[in-house]
Amino acid sequence: MLYQQSITIVRPGTAADEYGNSKDDWGTGATRTTVQGVNVQPMGGSSEDTEDKQVIVTGWRLYTPRGMDLDLRETDRVEAWGTTMQVTGKVARWPAPGGGVHHVEADLQEVD
């Protein structure tokens, strides 16, 4: 069952806000790339009690198989199973003996 999942990498475009400042465009201006043959697993979650509501943060970890690099940046989002997740932190590209990439790992967090 490993490495049989598909995801969509979402890279934001740029749009102007009402003041003319640049902001990320996650809608029609975004680029979407489908990638197959990866593995996304739950990484655990946390619960935070703010002033008026409880917030649940769900974490995931994305893995690629041996020898597969992935055009994924820390500013990207990942869509899978109707869920949108933000890449958190740096994308880890583990080196292979003799050069190249052994595999890629990235931490993800659900976003609204």
Secondary structure, DSSP 8 states (H G I E B T S, - for coil): -TT-EEEEEEE-EEEE-TTS-EEEE-STTSEEEEEEEEEEEEEEEEEEE-SS-EEEEEEEEEE--TT------TT-EEEETTEEEEEEEEEEEEE-TTSSEEEEEEEEEE--
